[in-house]
Amino acid sequence: METADFSTETALEAAISLSEVLSARRHRRKVLGQEVLVPGQLGEALHLPRIIRRLQSKQQRLREQGLEEFQSLWPTLSDPTRDKVLDTLGWYDPKELDWDDKRSNRRPVPGVED
């Protein structure tokens, strides 16, 4: 998905999904000599909570700011991360589907499940 394809609504959905994908990652840490698994904190480092708050804002100016921030963040993500986000949302590229797939003749509507 290209960055120009995002609206404030689709960017909000994708940002929330990205936050979930990044927080699902686990890292091993040693705490007091014991190895523990801690959730990933890359979402906070990328300022995803702030972007999500801005995309949810009632002020148009803040929503547009959040959209711009998300659009600048999206291309910096790795392909596997972007694919996980799109899979979580149920979005797909019809050009990548098999000819026999019933979804291959239409574009998905963001936010609508099949």
LOVOKE-685278 format. One line per 8 residues: their letters; for each residue x, y, z of C-alpha. Coordinates in steps of 0.25 Angstrom, whole numbers, plus 2048, in hexadecimal, padded with zeros to 3 digits. Layout:
! LOVOKE-685278
A = X:Y:Z | ...;
END
This chain:
! LOVOKE-685278
METADFST = 800:800:800 | 806:80D:7FC | 806:819:806 | 7FD:821:7FD | 7F2:817:7FE | 7F0:81A:80D | 7E5:823:812 | 7E4:827:821;
ETALEAAI = 7DA:81B:823 | 7E3:810:81D | 7EF:816:823 | 7E9:815:830 | 7E5:806:82E | 7F3:803:829 | 7FA:80B:834 | 7F2:803:83F;
SLSEVLSA = 7F5:7F6:838 | 804:7FA:837 | 804:7FD:846 | 7FF:7EF:848 | 809:7E8:83F | 814:7EF:845 | 810:7ED:854 | 80E:7DE:850;
RRHRRKVL = 81D:7DD:84F | 824:7D7:85B | 833:7D9:85F | 83B:7D2:869 | 841:7DA:874 | 849:7D6:880 | 843:7DC:88D | 849:7D8:89A;
GQEVLVPG = 850:7CC:893 | 843:7C6:88E | 840:7C7:87F | 832:7CD:87D | 82A:7D0:870 | 826:7DF:86F | 81C:7E5:865 | 823:7ED:859;
QLGEALHL = 823:7FC:85B | 826:800:84D | 818:806:84C | 81B:810:857 | 829:813:850 | 821:816:843 | 817:81F:84B | 80C:817:846;
PRIIRRLQ = 803:81A:853 | 804:829:84F | 801:826:840 | 7F5:81E:844 | 7F0:829:84E | 7F2:833:843 | 7EA:82B:839 | 7DF:829:843;
SKQQRLRE = 7DE:838:846 | 7D2:840:843 | 7DA:84C:83D | 7DD:84A:82F | 7EA:851:830 | 7EF:846:839 | 7E9:83B:831 | 7F1:840:825;
QGLEEFQS = 7FE:841:82D | 7FC:832:832 | 7F9:82E:823 | 806:835:81F | 80E:82E:82A | 808:821:827 | 80B:823:818 | 819:826:81B;
LWPTLSDP = 81B:81A:824 | 814:80F:81B | 81F:80F:810 | 82A:80D:81B | 824:800:820 | 829:7F3:81B | 821:7EB:811 | 81E:7E0:81B;
TRDKVLDT = 819:7EA:825 | 810:7F0:81B | 80B:7E3:816 | 807:7DF:824 | 800:7EC:826 | 7F8:7EA:819 | 7F5:7DC:81C | 7F0:7DF:82A;
LGWYDPKE = 7E7:7EA:824 | 7E2:7E0:819 | 7E7:7E9:80E | 7ED:7E3:801 | 7F2:7E7:7F3 | 7E9:7E1:7E9 | 7F4:7E1:7DF | 7FB:7D6:7E8;
LDWDDKRS = 7EF:7CD:7E8 | 7EE:7C0:7E0 | 7E4:7C1:7D4 | 7DA:7B8:7DB | 7DA:7BF:7E8 | 7CC:7C6:7E9 | 7D2:7D3:7EF | 7DB:7D5:7E3;
NRRPVPGV = 7D1:7DD:7DB | 7CF:7E8:7E5 | 7D6:7F1:7EF | 7D4:7EF:7FE | 7CD:7F9:805 | 7D5:7FD:811 | 7CE:7FA:81E | 7C4:7F0:818;
ED = 7C7:7E2:81B | 7C3:7D7:811;
END
